[in-house]
Amino acid sequence: MQYISTRGGIAPLSFTDAVMMGLGVDGGLLLPNEIPKIDSETFASWQALSYPALAFEVMSRFIDDIPASELHDLINKSYATFGTKEVTPLVALGDLHILELFHGPTLAFKDVALQFLGNLFEYLLDKNKSVMNILGATSGDTGSAAIYGVRGKARINIFILHPHKRVSEVQEKQMTTVMDANVFNIAIRGSFDDGQAMVKALFNELSFKDKYHLGAINSINWARVLAQIVYYVKASLDIQGQGHRGPIDFSIPTGNFGDIFAGFIAKKLLPGNTIRHLVLATNSNDILSRFVNQGDYSLRNVVQTSSPSMDIQAASNFERYLYYLMNCDTVQTKALMVNFLKTGKLDLSDQLGQIQDDFLSTAVSEEAALKTIRCFKQAHDYTLDPHTAIGVHAALEHKTDGIPMICLATAHPAKFGKVVAKATGTAPVLPEALEGIETKATRCELMDADTETIKQYLKTRARHLP
Ligand SMILES: *Cc1c(COP(=O)(O)O)cnc(C)c1O
């Protein structure tokens, strides 16, 4: 299996080289040069597999440069940290199925990918006798999931910037209470965008990036998408195991287009007619909904909502879909992306037929999201987090009789207790992982949003080759 860039500027790479590269050096995103196809017999034979065993079957179709026994070990280790044996349990509630992706150490779906990526980095660095200093900015969930992915690992230090007092208290504590010596939290006096801009500036300083072995852990790494394909396959098998034959729909709350893109690949991977619709749900930051419904991919200002992990305009994984929409034409993909970076918009209304074959979409207002949390609690005594509620609202709009609808539940409601309390009148019960977190010791540096300051800090704490 070889990996190529959506912009066509990179000679084919192996899986492990693609993982270590992260973002393509030509500015494009990396993708397998073809998507394998699973036939119905093979798919049916996976029915009884455990989550890690299934993950091995799926991932090994995309990875041919890690020996099987070592890949098995990596996968087993990554999912042993989850709170349930099923890893991603499926719960039936009324007309819907909720796919709970929040049983990892930080209670958000990002753990599914970042537990694996952390172990994969450790394995590859060990093999190459190298080191990595991960640098990232977070608006909340990614930071803690990344920290938990690499805490205590021998060849990795991690530096995470978050905007001081602008992440939820639980999110802040999830990051700053991790005491491993390789974890460095930096609260900056500024916004998430300020943090992101500084991280970009440091990655763009190529001599600094090389000398200090900077690594990224953001959602453009192919290994993250790959790990997320697995639960689409698992949920489809679970539904079939309940006796259902015929297609299944999924609804996905979307920000950076990572999770839903994994669904798009899963649909190509599985036998035809396994997955029917992929419902792309956004909050009022609706660029992706406008894209699906009108072919209009144009930037607007980011507005703050109660589903902050989806308060995004330019979706970092969008280019991967664009490549398929352009029938794998890298010249056209690159031209469109260059145009988008220049003008902030793309008119893809000519492709609307194909886009709407691939996705349905709804943008969900703040009121509708809160109402969904309240109604779902009343009807099923089940608490949705605000991100999941966006997907559930869109799912109910697009649900058709006789076709199961699976809603991806991307965070535990306790991570967003204030919003949930506002919607339902009661705060969600804190899960064990968060008990007592308010009073735990924390470690964090407060700094100005100044690139030079961050750079000096990093220089004195970076891990070096032995
Ligand atoms: C990151 C995140 C999302 C959005 O996922 P994408 O892959 O960026 O589309 C949705 N919900 C939660 C809770 C998240 O943390």
The ligand as an ORCA input file, in Angstrom:
! r2SCAN-3c Opt
* xyz 0 1
  C     -13.279     17.085     17.454
  C     -14.688     16.899     17.833
  C     -15.732     16.864     16.869
  C     -15.483     17.125     15.388
  O     -14.752     16.115     14.783
  P     -14.081     16.338     13.366
  O     -13.337     15.104     13.078
  O     -13.188     17.543     13.514
  O     -15.173     16.608     12.393
  C     -17.020     16.620     17.315
  N     -17.291     16.421     18.624
  C     -16.333     16.445     19.560
  C     -16.716     16.241     20.985
  C     -15.004     16.679     19.212
  O     -14.043     16.700     20.164
*
